[in-house]
């Protein structure tokens, strides 16, 4: 099985895998060296070769190559070739990708908190949240390309993809229930259940409507157990 790549030694060889206790330290060291490579490229007035990068940083060329490959995979660095006037293979040059760093930190939770707080301040926030969720659900349903004809199966797949860890089981009224064992918005759902839970309900309702499902999503019961939220489905017969 292919393992995680390891940083080469300064002398050019590959470091053997060490115990797990040292991995965070190795990751921090690799990230620090990678940052130095990126900073060097951003401060240069032209693309640089691997040998020049290694020389400026005082590392082996294999070490520089290792970090350049990682930066390229992350979309932070791109390579080009030199236009030599002499015969031979053109040298590969590296330069930073223009624009903001795609590997920079994200604060989506802060954005979600702000949006939830804004929605909670509206009149009838639960209804507004359901409407927003239905729009979200219809949009996700339109993008589904699994080809399944069963809307309940499609709904289970959508919830799994979003991280709800769903489980389908019969309900006492001859309908069906979907149990969610994980909430991907747990902190927000705990602080703003009047917004987040109706949003999830609307998400499921909108998706089922878009799929033309005979089953409807009637209600969502949040935290019926510490690790379970229950969604109740019904058909015209039930």
NUMAR-580910 format. One line per 10 residues: number of its first residue (from 0); their letters; for each residue x, y, z of C-alpha. Coordinates in steps of 0.2 Angstrom, whole numbers, plus 2048, in hexadecimal, padded with zeros to 3 digits. Example, Ala and Ser with C-alpha at 12.3 -4.5 7.8 and 13.67 -1.06 7.14 Angstrom:
# NUMAR-580910
0	AS	83E/7EA/827 | 844/7FB/824
END
This chain:
# NUMAR-580910
0	XXXXXXXXXX	800/800/800 | 807/811/7FB | 80B/81B/80B | 80C/82E/80E | 81B/836/805 | 829/83A/811 | 835/848/810 | 846/844/809 | 855/847/814 | 860/855/811
10	XXXXXXXXXX	86D/849/809 | 860/843/7FC | 85A/833/804 | 848/830/80A | 845/830/81C | 83E/81F/824 | 82D/820/82C | 82E/824/83E | 822/821/84C | 811/82B/84C
20	XXXXXXXXXX	817/835/85A | 823/83E/84F | 817/841/840 | 810/852/846 | 822/858/849 | 827/852/837 | 817/85A/830 | 81B/86B/838 | 82D/86A/832 | 828/866/820
30	XXXXXXXXXX	81B/874/821 | 828/880/827 | 834/87B/819 | 826/87C/80C | 822/88D/812 | 834/893/80F | 834/88C/7FE | 824/895/7FA | 82A/8A5/802 | 83A/8A4/7F7
40	XXXXXXXXXX	830/8A2/7E7 | 825/8B1/7EB | 833/8BC/7EF | 83D/8B7/7DF | 83B/8C2/7CF | 83C/8B3/7C4 | 838/8A0/7C4 | 845/896/7CC | 84D/885/7C9 | 84E/878/7D6
50	XXXXXXXXXX	861/879/7D9 | 85F/88C/7DB | 851/88A/7E8 | 85B/87C/7F1 | 86B/887/7F1 | 862/896/7F8 | 85A/88C/806 | 869/882/80A | 860/871/807 | 863/862/7FB
60	XXXXXXXXXX	85B/863/7EA | 850/854/7EE | 849/85D/7FE | 845/86C/7F3 | 83D/861/7E6 | 832/858/7F3 | 82B/868/7F9 | 829/86F/7E8 | 81F/860/7E3 | 813/862/7F2
70	XXXXXXXXXX	811/875/7EF | 80D/871/7DD | 800/864/7E2 | 7F8/871/7EE | 7F6/87D/7DF | 802/88A/7E8 | 811/888/7DB | 812/884/7C9 | 820/87F/7BD | 826/885/7AC
80	XXXXXXXXXX	835/882/7A2 | 843/88D/79D | 846/892/78B | 858/88E/789 | 862/893/77A | 86D/884/77B | 86A/871/777 | 863/866/785 | 854/864/790 | 84D/874/796
90	XXXXXXXXXX	84E/877/7A9 | 83E/876/7B3 | 83A/887/7BC | 82E/88A/7CB | 824/899/7CF | 815/89D/7DB | 804/89C/7D4 | 7FC/8AD/7D3 | 7EE/8B1/7DE | 7E9/8AD/7F0
100	XXXXXXXXXX	7F0/89D/7F8 | 7E4/88F/7F4 | 7EB/885/803 | 7E9/894/80F | 7DE/892/81F | 7CB/892/81E | 7BE/899/82A | 7AE/891/823 | 7A7/88F/835 | 7A8/8A1/838
110	XXXXXXXXXX	79F/8A5/828 | 792/898/82D | 790/89F/83E | 78D/8B0/837 | 780/8AA/82A | 777/8A0/838 | 777/8AF/843 | 770/8BA/836 | 762/8AE/831 | 75E/8AB/844
120	XXXXXXXXXX	75B/8BE/845 | 74E/8BD/837 | 73B/8BC/83A | 736/8A9/83B | 748/8A3/839 | 742/891/838 | 738/893/829 | 745/89D/820 | 752/890/824 | 747/882/81D
130	XXXXXXXXXX	745/88D/80D | 758/88F/80C | 75A/87C/80E | 74E/878/801 | 757/882/7F4 | 767/87A/7FA | 75F/869/7F8 | 758/86C/7E7 | 769/872/7E1 | 772/863/7E8
140	XXXXXXXXXX	765/857/7E0 | 767/85F/7CF | 77A/85C/7D0 | 777/849/7D4 | 77E/83E/7C7 | 77D/82D/7CF | 76F/827/7C4 | 766/81F/7D2 | 753/81F/7D0 | 74F/81D/7E3
150	XXXXXXXXXX	74D/82E/7EB | 750/827/7FC | 760/81F/7F7 | 765/830/7EF | 761/839/7FF | 76C/82C/809 | 77A/82F/7FD | 779/842/7FF | 778/841/812 | 787/835/812
160	XXXXXXXXXX	791/841/807 | 78D/850/812 | 793/846/821 | 783/842/82A | 787/82F/82C | 775/82B/828 | 76C/81A/82C | 75B/815/825 | 74F/80B/82F | 73C/808/831
170	XXXXXXXXXX	732/814/83B | 723/80F/847 | 716/817/83B | 71B/80B/82D | 726/819/825 | 739/81B/825 | 745/824/82F | 756/82A/82B | 761/82B/83A | 770/837/83A
180	XXXXXXXXXX	77E/832/845 | 789/841/842 | 785/854/83F | 792/85C/834 | 78C/86D/83B | 78C/867/84D | 792/876/856 | 786/881/84C | 778/875/84E | 77B/876/861
190	XXXXXXXXXX	77B/889/862 | 76E/88C/854 | 762/87D/853 | 754/889/84E | 75E/88C/83E | 769/87E/83A | 75D/870/83D | 74F/877/832 | 75C/87A/825 | 760/868/825
200	XXXXXXXXXX	74E/864/824 | 74C/86F/815 | 75B/868/80D | 753/856/80D | 742/85D/808 | 749/867/7F9 | 753/858/7F3 | 744/84C/7F4 | 739/858/7EB | 746/85A/7DD
210	XXXXXXXXXX	747/847/7DB | 734/846/7DA | 734/83A/7E9 | 724/832/7EE | 72B/833/800 | 72B/843/809 | 736/849/817 | 72A/84D/825 | 734/853/834 | 745/852/83C
220	XXXXXXXXXX	747/84F/84E | 758/855/854 | 762/84C/861 | 755/83F/865 | 764/836/86C | 775/83E/870 | 77C/837/860 | 76D/836/855 | 761/842/84B | 752/83A/843
230	XXXXXXXX	74A/83F/833 | 738/838/82F | 733/833/81E | 721/82F/818 | 718/82B/808 | 707/82E/802 | 702/81D/809 | 708/820/81A
END
